[in-house]
Amino acid sequence: MPRIASLLPPAVARRHHLLERLHREGTDTYRLLHGIAEGAPGVTVDRYGGVWLVQTFRGPLPAGEVEALQQAANQALGLDLPVVCNHRGRPDPDAPAPHQPTAEALAERVCHEAGVRLPFQARHRGQDPWLFLDLRAGRAVLRAAAAGQRVLNLFAYTCSAGVMAAAAGATQVVNVDFATSALAVGARARDQNGIAAARCTLFESDCLPVLRQLAGQPVQRRGKHVPYPRIEPQPFDRIVLDPPRFAKSPFGTVDVVRDYPSLWKPALLALAPGGAILATNHVPEVSAADWHELLRRSAAKAGRPLRDLQPIALDADFPSFDGQPPLKMVWATV
Ligand SMILES: C[S@@+](CC[C@H](N)C(=O)[O-])C[C@H]1O[C@@H](n2cnc3c(N)ncnc32)[C@H](O)[C@@H]1O
């Protein structure tokens, strides 16, 4: 058995309890092999519903190794699923012929998290397949606290967190992102779960002016003539704040390393009394302890001191060497 495929049976054994729980709750989407932390630098193996997805971030794998991974995964889980390999590292002209997946495996398909249908595309221009699996533990906390609540999902991407919240009974969900194509996937996710469009809206906009208006703060922009949608301040009971590491826009810069408070403070101000924020930080160089301290300090400075700050641990399909995974999540209540 090629070396990487031989890593799968022990990785599946380590996930035994998690997989039992996920299958019980209607989740068919998880990571089976998590790169270097499990002895496979630059290689991950995921199940997305009815497909194995092998992603490579350094060199692509020869087709034979991809097929060996497929066989090992099917055997370990007692399934018979096709495999797709998605190389996300630099293209390599000398690499062996890429694995050729079936057309059916490459089509847009649906996977499930806690019984909720979420669209994915296994190989999609070398990018991620529309659903970030490591955020599952955060989505679970949101889901448990969503019934009867008004939810704002910032940097919503394909709206998976917003759709999960709506499926869990949120009365109103507003998903904000400036990427039209990502929101279009979100619309399909919403519709595939029979969620009324009015209860789970998609707002195509820069998040910065939206957030500042919701917080009652003046909008900053580079140039007087940059248009933005005008909105009235309205309170939200739950806010998802899952920003990218760095992004520039006409309304400022998202910079999670140098300036998390410029997102965090207005998010706190947009929160209804007793509300909660699911916040993330994906940057490996930022330690959980430093980030938590910053969140506490800047909340106090903004006049919205935190009642509680609960770190959310990643599920066991995202192991790390030292218990310091790059993705940090908290559930913060005011
Ligand atoms: C890491 S993804 C967020 C993942 C998402 N929260 C989820 O649950 O899957 C980052 C998203 O932020 C969006 N984005 C980045 N800067 C933005 C901005 N200033 N305004 C609106 N969207 C922005 C991108 O379009 C992208 O969809």
PDBQT file of the ligand as one rigid body, heavy atoms in Angstrom, charges set to zero:
ROOT
HETATM    1  C1  LIG A 401     -12.757  32.919   4.808  1.00  0.00    +0.000 C 
HETATM    2  S1  LIG A 401     -14.146  33.338   3.805  1.00  0.00    +0.000 S 
HETATM    3  C2  LIG A 401     -15.360  33.277   5.039  1.00  0.00    +0.000 C 
HETATM    4  C3  LIG A 401     -15.907  31.887   5.268  1.00  0.00    +0.000 C 
HETATM    5  C4  LIG A 401     -17.305  31.867   5.776  1.00  0.00    +0.000 C 
HETATM    6  N1  LIG A 401     -17.482  32.667   6.975  1.00  0.00    +0.000 N 
HETATM    7  C5  LIG A 401     -17.831  30.460   5.987  1.00  0.00    +0.000 C 
HETATM    8  O1  LIG A 401     -18.497  30.223   7.011  1.00  0.00    +0.000 OA
HETATM    9  O2  LIG A 401     -17.631  29.623   5.127  1.00  0.00    +0.000 OA
HETATM   10  C6  LIG A 401     -13.889  35.053   3.516  1.00  0.00    +0.000 C 
HETATM   11  C7  LIG A 401     -15.033  35.740   2.783  1.00  0.00    +0.000 C 
HETATM   12  O3  LIG A 401     -14.914  37.124   3.032  1.00  0.00    +0.000 OA
HETATM   13  C8  LIG A 401     -15.332  37.820   1.892  1.00  0.00    +0.000 C 
HETATM   14  N2  LIG A 401     -14.822  39.197   2.033  1.00  0.00    +0.000 N 
HETATM   15  C9  LIG A 401     -13.548  39.618   2.224  1.00  0.00    +0.000 A 
HETATM   16  N3  LIG A 401     -13.505  40.946   2.453  1.00  0.00    +0.000 NA
HETATM   17  C10 LIG A 401     -14.781  41.382   2.415  1.00  0.00    +0.000 A 
HETATM   18  C11 LIG A 401     -15.400  42.641   2.613  1.00  0.00    +0.000 A 
HETATM   19  N4  LIG A 401     -14.689  43.748   2.896  1.00  0.00    +0.000 N 
HETATM   20  N5  LIG A 401     -16.738  42.718   2.508  1.00  0.00    +0.000 NA
HETATM   21  C12 LIG A 401     -17.477  41.629   2.218  1.00  0.00    +0.000 A 
HETATM   22  N6  LIG A 401     -16.961  40.400   2.049  1.00  0.00    +0.000 NA
HETATM   23  C13 LIG A 401     -15.621  40.271   2.145  1.00  0.00    +0.000 A 
HETATM   24  C14 LIG A 401     -14.837  37.019   0.718  1.00  0.00    +0.000 C 
HETATM   25  O4  LIG A 401     -15.607  37.281  -0.425  1.00  0.00    +0.000 OA
HETATM   26  C15 LIG A 401     -15.024  35.579   1.279  1.00  0.00    +0.000 C 
HETATM   27  O5  LIG A 401     -16.268  35.064   0.863  1.00  0.00    +0.000 OA
ENDROOT
TORSDOF 0
